[in-house]
């Protein structure tokens, strides 16, 4: 069968599975809609958490970023993986013990203030919308290739799919759908990686194949370094980024992970506090399968792309090139009219004026969207059609699973935290559930619009969401658990200062008059959330020190969250 038929078959079967699971596990109450009734097995929840966590940024965009950033892209691997460990150890069990549905619910109760709850809702909406925009771009990339249509139409189709099963199932439906999506996405990621590793370095384990030798005896990374420098780029295994920015980006991704509302809420779906720790461990194992494979896929994809395309006659290129050109995410502009693809770094002035000019090149002629690399990789490597189709299905699974989780956070913030807990406390459970579904409908339309007009690459947009989470939620949650002295005035002032500072910095330097050379201390918008977090901590501490301490009941509640039940009795004996 052709690639197109295989793709229709595999994607169709996986979608039928997701929709069937969503119908089977449809939420009938607000408890099932928000936290799946609190009865999910830890291993199942670990798998669902992994799918929720490994978004389009992980599946589609991360390896693509590493392909073009090289060693420098390791900050995404380190930040996101380390952040999940931080979440599992520092926050998840305590939040589960507290027993609230959402992060704004925790902040509203812990800081004994409706104002704090509203500020937390604003932060959650800001973070979740930023994050879901990245997922909708991933959906558009996958659908545009799958249907061989323009990217914008791909986003529109994805909007309808996400809307259907997120509105129908709530957290209960999403949880079991995400289990199925994890199975699909991990097989879709590992199978082509194993195939390509065998073909290129004759090793079945991609993680080890990254350090293997090619058929000509050269090491893969040495070959990639040479290819990069021959085209005017920096060597693949070097980084041009300042050490401070590298640290700040990694820290923002780590600490943002610990403040992401759509991941935190997953730990409310298990029966006991101990199960929250166990499910976090399983999730980390499931996540590691993909994250340790990403650097190998990045290196394989970049090597194959350059050797296949560079200085080749455009009309003689394989069929995958023209298929991706139809999406608008891969573009060839024959600047010197010789019909060959000149791909090089024309921003490298010395290279462009000397080596490139001597060859008669008139400028870089190939534009490659980072986000196509993982999906295009099996086609470039000439793998079987069913493997190519499986990767498309995996990309859709990754994007849709996280999009659904984020949309649920948005809906619960509106229906539960704003309506039920503040504006309309007498609202019935049925009306609250209806409001949650209306909120999802509105959110998915807005996310679809920004998916069509994306502000950046998937992983880049997601990194901004992590920075916003680090700057707003992380200090409030951490201090709420471990500091009895932290009060509502400090938490509110800290969250607002962190969110406003970080959001303003991102907007100014990405969409305003700011330029890269004017970054504060060389810190990029992807890493500024770490500085926003430090500002949050400082403001929170100062304001709390000059305002009254929390009520005694709140301090006792904080003590109860931290100390395991029965600890006092154990000490007495």
Buried (B, 14 or more C-beta within 10 A) or exposed (E): EEBBEBBBBBBEEBBEBBBEBBEEBBBEEBBBBBBBBBEBBBBBBBBBBBBBBBBBBBBBBBBBBBBBBBBBBBBBBBBBBBBBBBBBEBBBBBBBBBBBBBBBBBBBBBBBBBBBBBBBBBBBBBBBBBBBBBBBBBBBBBBBBBBBBBBBBBBBBBBEBBBBBBBBBBBBBBBBBBBBBBBBBBBBBBBBBBBBBBBBBEBEBBBEBBEBBBEEEEBBBBBBBEBBBEBBBBBBBEBEBBEEBBBBBBBBBBBBBBBBBBBBBBBBBBBEBEBBBBBBBBBBEBBEBBBBBBBBBBBBBBBBBBEBBBBBEBEEBEEBBBBBBBBEBBEBEEEEEBEBBBBBBBEBEEBBEEBBEEEEBBEBBBEBBBBBBBBBBBBBBEBBBBBBBBBBBBBBBBBBBBBBBBBBBBBBBBBBBBBBBBEBEEBEEEBBBEBBBBBBBEBBEBBBEBBBEBBBBBBBBBBBBBBBBBBBBBBBBBBBBBBBEBBBBBBBBBBBBBBBBBBEBBBEBBEEEBEEEEBEEBBBBBBBBBBBBBBBBBBBBEBBEEEEEBEEEBBEBBEEBEEEEEEEEEEEE
